[in-house]
Amino acid sequence: MSLTTTTIAKEANLSEPEGMPPQPRNVEAYVGYCANEAGEMLVGTFPRPGEPTVDVVSWTMAPKLIHDLRGSDDKFTLETAGFQLLRHKSRFEDWTPDEDVRKAYMEEMQEVVQELTGASKALAYDYRLRHLQGPARGTHVDLNDKALFWRLHRAFGDEAHDLIREYRIQAITVWRPFRIVYKDPLAIMDGRSCSQSEFVEYNVRKADAGSHVYETMSYVLVPSDAHRWYYLHEQKEDECWLIKNYDTEDNRGPRFTPHVSFMDKAYEGREKRESVEVRLFVFHEKEIV
């Protein structure tokens, strides 16, 4: 298994001198943000079959410069910026909801992430194919403070309390495109450029569940001029984003890493983006002080 956190430069094209690496392609684009008040808590409900979806978040679009990391991604790591580029060729090429593929790929990513992070163990708890629904246009973090314990308890039962006491726990997503990304690339915010005071708690419950039984618990963000955004131009299927969605310790770099899809006008006529993502709990032995 070959692991590296650096990208491979594209072959030179006709617009660049032979032998020279491609120049970064930064993009000016609009990024979706929450227009509600920071610090607010929003509660939505998944519709019953046949009912329309009602979004309780008010969205606004803000112009941003999104920097291309190709050739300079080694400056960004999970511990420093909350995200990292991993170059890894999976043994899978036919992405399906087949249970055997799902289980085997989750196990593959557990091994990859545990080795890369030096963790004591890693457990993949979610596998998602992103090819039917459209991309997420609103800046968000996949988990909020309530969500970590809820997810841990669902996976480990009452043992979740002991795990939180004994380990530093990270929630990390591995995001991989099926093929080269042209349309709707994924942008990731440098976690050092945002503040939790800009977060809006967003919980969504099932229509028939109790008033405090949530299916999705996340954060959305209000805009800020301080936010710094990054993407990878023409991201390939062996170029994966590692995104830190939660960290139980607040002195190890960003605890949360916002991300969003954006429209690149130059590629609007291209085929839609398709991807697979695996979400994992990553357990580190706590340092003895």
C-alpha positions as CSV (number, residue, x, y, z in Angstrom):
1,M,0.0,0.0,0.0
2,S,1.5,3.3,-1.0
3,L,0.8,6.3,1.2
4,T,1.9,9.9,0.6
5,T,0.5,13.3,1.5
6,T,1.9,15.0,-1.6
7,T,0.3,15.3,-5.0
8,I,1.8,14.4,-8.3
9,A,2.1,17.3,-10.8
10,K,0.1,17.0,-13.9
11,E,1.9,16.4,-17.2
12,A,2.8,19.7,-18.8
13,N,0.2,20.9,-21.3
14,L,0.6,23.1,-24.4
15,S,0.0,26.3,-22.5
16,E,3.0,25.8,-20.2
17,P,6.7,25.5,-21.0
18,E,7.9,21.9,-21.4
19,G,9.1,20.4,-18.1
20,M,7.6,23.1,-15.9
21,P,4.9,22.1,-13.4
22,P,1.4,23.5,-13.9
23,Q,0.6,26.8,-12.3
24,P,-2.1,26.9,-9.6
25,R,-5.5,27.7,-10.9
26,N,-7.1,29.9,-8.3
27,V,-10.8,30.6,-8.8
28,E,-13.1,33.5,-7.9
29,A,-16.4,32.0,-7.0
30,Y,-19.5,32.3,-4.8
31,V,-19.7,30.3,-1.6
32,G,-22.9,29.4,0.2
33,Y,-23.2,30.6,3.8
34,C,-25.9,30.6,6.5
35,A,-27.7,34.0,6.8
36,N,-29.2,33.2,10.2
37,E,-27.7,34.7,13.4
38,A,-24.5,33.1,14.6
39,G,-25.0,31.2,17.8
40,E,-28.6,30.3,16.9
41,M,-29.8,26.7,16.9
42,L,-31.9,25.6,13.9
43,V,-34.0,22.4,13.9
44,G,-35.3,20.9,10.7
45,T,-37.3,17.8,9.9
46,F,-36.8,15.2,7.1
47,P,-40.1,15.1,5.1
48,R,-42.3,12.1,5.0
49,P,-42.5,10.4,1.6
50,G,-44.3,12.6,-0.9
51,E,-43.9,15.8,1.2
52,P,-41.7,18.7,0.1
53,T,-38.4,19.4,1.8
54,V,-38.4,22.6,3.9
55,D,-35.0,24.1,4.6
56,V,-35.0,26.1,7.9
57,V,-31.6,27.6,7.0
58,S,-31.5,30.9,5.2
59,W,-28.7,30.9,2.7
60,T,-26.6,33.7,1.2
61,M,-23.8,33.7,-1.3
62,A,-20.5,35.4,-0.7
63,P,-17.7,36.0,-3.2
64,K,-14.4,34.2,-2.3
65,L,-11.0,33.5,-3.8
66,I,-10.5,29.8,-3.7
67,H,-6.8,28.8,-3.8
68,D,-5.6,25.8,-5.8
69,L,-3.4,23.6,-3.7
70,R,-1.8,21.6,-6.5
71,G,1.9,21.6,-5.8
72,S,1.7,23.1,-2.4
73,D,-0.6,20.7,-0.4
74,D,2.2,19.5,1.8
75,K,1.9,22.8,3.8
76,F,-1.6,21.6,5.1
77,T,-2.1,18.8,7.5
78,L,-4.9,17.5,9.7
79,E,-3.1,18.9,12.8
80,T,-2.3,22.3,11.4
81,A,-5.2,23.2,9.1
82,G,-7.8,20.5,9.8
83,F,-7.4,18.8,6.4
84,Q,-4.8,17.0,4.3
85,L,-4.4,15.6,0.8
86,L,-3.7,11.9,0.6
87,R,-2.6,10.2,-2.6
88,H,-3.8,6.6,-2.4
89,K,-4.9,4.2,-5.1
90,S,-7.7,2.0,-3.9
91,R,-8.1,-1.6,-5.0
92,F,-11.7,-0.8,-5.8
93,E,-12.8,0.8,-9.1
94,D,-16.5,-0.2,-9.4
95,W,-18.2,1.9,-6.7
96,T,-21.6,0.3,-5.8
97,P,-23.8,0.1,-2.7
98,D,-23.0,-3.6,-2.6
99,E,-22.5,-4.7,1.0
100,D,-19.2,-6.5,0.3
101,V,-17.7,-3.5,-1.4
102,R,-18.9,-1.2,1.3
103,K,-17.4,-3.4,4.1
104,A,-14.1,-4.0,2.3
105,Y,-13.6,-0.3,1.4
106,M,-14.4,0.8,5.0
107,E,-11.8,-1.7,6.2
108,E,-9.2,-0.4,3.7
109,M,-9.8,3.2,4.9
110,Q,-9.5,2.2,8.5
111,E,-6.0,0.8,7.8
112,V,-5.0,3.8,5.7
113,V,-6.1,6.4,8.3
114,Q,-4.7,4.5,11.3
115,E,-1.3,4.2,9.6
116,L,-1.2,7.8,8.4
117,T,-2.3,9.4,11.8
118,G,-0.4,7.0,14.1
119,A,-3.7,6.3,15.9
120,S,-4.2,3.4,18.3
121,K,-7.2,2.4,16.2
122,A,-9.7,3.6,13.7
123,L,-13.3,2.6,13.1
124,A,-15.2,3.4,10.0
125,Y,-18.9,4.0,10.8
126,D,-20.4,5.4,7.6
127,Y,-20.1,4.9,3.8
128,R,-21.7,7.2,1.4
129,L,-21.9,7.3,-2.4
130,R,-22.4,10.8,-3.7
131,H,-23.8,10.4,-7.2
132,L,-27.5,10.7,-7.1
133,Q,-28.1,13.8,-4.9
134,G,-26.5,17.2,-5.9
135,P,-23.5,18.7,-4.1
136,A,-23.8,20.5,-0.8
137,R,-23.9,24.2,-1.6
138,G,-23.9,25.5,2.0
139,T,-20.7,25.8,4.1
140,H,-21.0,23.2,6.9
141,V,-19.2,20.9,9.3
142,D,-20.5,17.3,9.4
143,L,-20.7,16.9,13.2
144,N,-21.5,19.3,16.0
145,D,-20.8,18.8,19.7
146,K,-24.0,16.8,20.3
147,A,-23.2,14.5,17.3
148,L,-19.9,13.0,18.5
149,F,-21.3,11.3,21.6
150,W,-24.6,10.3,19.8
151,R,-22.6,8.6,17.1
152,L,-20.2,7.0,19.6
153,H,-23.1,5.7,21.7
154,R,-24.8,4.3,18.6
155,A,-21.6,2.4,17.7
156,F,-20.4,1.4,21.2
157,G,-23.3,1.7,23.6
158,D,-22.5,2.5,27.2
159,E,-18.8,2.0,26.4
160,A,-18.8,5.5,24.7
161,H,-18.4,7.2,28.1
162,D,-15.2,5.2,28.8
163,L,-13.8,5.9,25.3
164,I,-14.2,9.6,25.7
165,R,-12.4,9.5,29.0
166,E,-9.6,7.3,27.8
167,Y,-8.9,8.6,24.3
168,R,-8.5,11.7,22.2
169,I,-11.1,11.0,19.5
170,Q,-11.2,12.5,16.1
171,A,-14.0,12.2,13.5
172,I,-12.3,12.1,10.1
173,T,-13.8,11.9,6.6
174,V,-12.0,10.4,3.6
175,W,-13.5,11.9,0.5
176,R,-12.5,10.4,-2.9
177,P,-13.9,11.2,-6.4
178,F,-14.8,8.4,-8.8
179,R,-13.1,10.2,-11.6
180,I,-11.4,13.5,-12.4
181,V,-13.4,16.4,-10.9
182,Y,-14.3,19.2,-13.3
183,K,-17.7,20.4,-12.2
184,D,-18.6,21.3,-8.6
185,P,-15.2,20.7,-6.9
186,L,-15.0,20.4,-3.1
187,A,-13.6,23.5,-1.3
188,I,-12.2,23.1,2.2
189,M,-11.6,26.0,4.6
190,D,-8.4,26.3,6.5
191,G,-9.7,25.6,10.0
192,R,-7.4,28.2,11.5
193,S,-9.3,30.9,9.6
194,C,-12.7,30.4,11.3
195,S,-14.0,30.8,14.8
196,Q,-16.7,28.7,16.6
197,S,-18.5,32.0,17.2
198,E,-19.4,31.9,13.5
199,F,-21.1,28.5,13.8
200,V,-24.8,27.9,13.8
201,E,-26.0,24.6,15.2
202,Y,-28.2,22.7,12.7
203,N,-30.1,19.6,13.8
204,V,-32.5,17.6,11.6
205,R,-34.8,15.0,13.0
206,K,-37.0,12.3,11.4
207,A,-40.6,13.3,10.9
208,D,-42.0,10.5,13.2
209,A,-39.2,10.7,15.9
210,G,-39.4,12.4,19.2
211,S,-38.7,16.1,19.5
212,H,-35.1,15.6,20.6
213,V,-34.3,12.6,18.4
214,Y,-32.0,13.8,15.6
215,E,-30.8,12.0,12.5
216,T,-28.3,14.7,11.5
217,M,-26.4,17.1,13.8
218,S,-24.0,19.6,12.2
219,Y,-22.9,23.2,12.0
220,V,-23.4,25.7,9.3
221,L,-21.4,28.9,9.1
222,V,-22.0,32.6,8.7
223,P,-19.7,34.5,6.3
224,S,-16.4,36.1,7.4
225,D,-13.7,38.0,5.4
226,A,-11.2,36.0,7.4
227,H,-12.1,32.6,5.9
228,R,-9.4,31.1,3.6
229,W,-10.6,28.5,1.1
230,Y,-8.7,25.8,-0.9
231,Y,-9.4,23.2,-3.5
232,L,-7.5,20.9,-5.9
233,H,-7.8,21.6,-9.6
234,E,-8.9,18.6,-11.6
235,Q,-8.7,16.3,-8.6
236,K,-8.1,12.7,-9.6
237,E,-9.5,9.5,-8.2
238,D,-6.3,8.7,-6.3
239,E,-6.3,12.1,-4.6
240,C,-8.3,12.0,-1.5
241,W,-9.2,14.7,1.0
242,L,-8.9,13.9,4.7
243,I,-11.2,16.2,6.6
244,K,-11.2,16.6,10.4
245,N,-14.9,17.0,11.4
246,Y,-14.4,16.8,15.1
247,D,-11.6,16.6,17.7
248,T,-12.2,16.1,21.4
249,E,-9.1,18.1,22.2
250,D,-9.0,21.8,21.5
251,N,-5.2,22.3,21.7
252,R,-4.3,20.2,18.6
253,G,-5.1,22.6,15.8
254,P,-8.6,23.1,14.5
255,R,-11.4,21.0,16.0
256,F,-13.7,21.5,13.0
257,T,-13.1,21.9,9.3
258,P,-15.9,23.5,7.2
259,H,-16.3,22.5,3.6
260,V,-18.6,23.2,0.6
261,S,-19.0,22.6,-3.1
262,F,-18.7,25.6,-5.4
263,M,-19.5,26.4,-9.0
264,D,-16.6,26.9,-11.3
265,K,-18.1,28.6,-14.4
266,A,-15.4,27.3,-16.7
267,Y,-16.6,23.7,-16.1
268,E,-20.4,24.1,-15.8
269,G,-21.0,22.1,-19.0
270,R,-19.0,19.1,-17.8
271,E,-20.2,15.8,-16.3
272,K,-21.4,15.9,-12.7
273,R,-19.1,15.1,-9.9
274,E,-19.4,11.7,-8.3
275,S,-17.6,10.6,-5.1
276,V,-17.4,8.1,-2.2
277,E,-16.8,9.1,1.4
278,V,-16.1,7.1,4.5
279,R,-16.4,8.6,8.0
280,L,-14.3,7.3,10.8
281,F,-13.6,7.6,14.5
282,V,-9.9,7.8,15.1
283,F,-8.7,7.0,18.6
284,H,-5.4,8.3,20.0
285,E,-3.9,7.4,23.4
286,K,-4.1,10.5,25.6
287,E,-0.7,12.0,26.5
288,I,0.2,11.8,30.1
289,V,1.1,15.3,31.4
